[in-house]
Amino acid sequence: VQLVESGGGLVQPGGSLRLSCACSGFTFSSYYMRWYRQAPGKERELVAQIEDGDGSTWYAESVKGRFTISRDNAKSTLYLQMDSLKPEDTAVYYCAKSRFGSVDGWGKGTQVTVSS
């Protein structure tokens, strides 16, 4: 099982980034997929989730209206479009796979830094 994030980097406040998570070794289309983030000195927090099936989504209040989670089951890839970025969005972003309410696989993360 592999989950490999990419797309992080340094961006100015108000800018945009698109994260990707390439997945392999499991049936991607059968899993809920999640993006988490962890800022220095803080606990890891759930940012967004997308279900299998109809692709219903959920967002943390702090990112609602600015971030968009999506998936391409044909490519086994998860995405996070991040717009109107703020300094407080600075964190390591992780993708995760979830089934029956529990996370059972993690990527290694990609750093996002929002700074002028």
N, C-alpha and C positions, 0 to 999 in steps of 0.2 A: 504494500500500500504506500503510495506517495502522494503528497500534496505539496506543490511547489509554488510559492507566491512570487510575484514579480511586479514591477511598475512603481515601486516606491521611489522617493527622492526628496529633493529640496524644492519647495515651491513658495512663492510669496503669498501673503494673506490675500484672499479673494480669488486665488488661482484654482486650478483643477488638476486632478490626477485620476488615472484609471488603473486600479489594481486588477491583476489576474491571478488565478490559482489553477494551475494545470494538475489534473488528478489522474491517477492510474492505479490499477490493482484492485479495484472494487467496482461494483455496479453503480456508477455515479448517479444515474437517473432515479435510483431507488432511495436516495438519501436526502434528508433535509441538509442544507448547507448553510454555514454561518460564517460571518466575519466578526472577529473579536479584535480588541486593541488593548495595549498595555503601555501606559505612560510611565516615565521614571517615578519610582516611589509610590505608585498606585497599583491597585488590583486590576487584573485583567477583566475587561467588561465586554459584554455582548453588544455589538453595534447593529447588526442586521442579520436577518434570516430569510431564507427562501425555501419553501416546501417543495417536495417532489410533486408529481401529479399536476395540479393546476397552477403551481408556481406562486402561491400566495406568499406575501412578504410581510415582514415586521421590522420596525426600526426603533432604535432608542430615541427618546425625545430630543436628545442633544444633536442628532443628525437628521431628524425628519425634515424633509423638504430640501435637503442639500445633498444627500447621498442616495444612490440607487443601486440596489443589488439585482443581479441578473445571472442567468445560467444558460449555457449552450450544451445541451445533453449530447448532441452529436460529436462535440469536441471534448466532452468531459471537462469543461472549464467553467469556473465561477468568476464573476466579475464584481467589482465595486467601483462605480463612478462617483467620484467625490468632487463636488463643486462648492464654490464660495467657502473655501477652506479658511480655517481660523487657527491662530497659534495653539489654541487648546486642543486641536485635532492631532498635534504632534504625538506620535506613539509608534510602537512596533505593531503592525497589523498582521493578524494570523487568520488563515482560513481553517475551518474545521468541518468534519462530517459528523452528522448526528442521526441517531435512529432510536426510536422508542424513548425520546426525551433525554438521552445521554450522548455526550460527545465521546466518540471512540477513535478519533484520529485527528492529528494536528499537523499543520505545516510548520516550517521553522521561522516564518515571519519575514516581513519586509519593512524597513524603516521609512516612515513618513515624517518629514520635518517641515513645518510651516513657519517661515521666518522671513523678515525683510532684511 
